[in-house]
Amino acid sequence: MWPETTHCKVKVWFAWHRFLNMVTVVLTSAAFILIFIHVGGWSSEWPANPHPLLGTITTALMWLQPIIALFRCDPGASKRPIFNWVHFLIGMTAVILGIITLFYAVTLQSINLPQYFWWILIAHVAFFVVMFLVMEFFTCLSSKKSDKNAIHMQDFPSNGFNAMTLSVEDYQGARFKQVMLILFVAGVIAFSAALIAVIVTS
């Protein structure tokens, strides 16, 4: 969605990607610092519970991502695939470790979360995995489709449009991605609000 649309010479998807990553870095860093202030240092529940260590590793990986991004090569460079894979693997590792860390948080004695917190967390993770797999499957399926039924748009000098070729699949794919984006954002907000509400009221 919006693969070539730009704003201020920056692709829209990349602008959102960068903005959301920076928001994540700021909020996670603040939470990381506040936890140490609240606990008064390193948690006494370590090493019985690996939550503190896993949380620290996850936070370190989060900080590593934007640092690596500063040294990324040009999109057409021969080593760009290496950067893409490293960036992807570090990001997915941070996500997986973050999920595992949340599950270990349920067993922290200092928090005393109710057992149904498990089920909300499991539902949240299942929702994320399903959405991820659906989008990966859709991306793979779309890449294999041919350019049949292409719709050619003529030049319109008066309103600034250039000639371009858009397929029917492009329109269908854009609509599907928009629906999935709305569902994903709504789901993340709903599950996050539920988890935060349980933590606050416990």
Salt bridges, closest charged atoms under 4 A:
GLU4 OE1 - LYS11 NZ 3.55
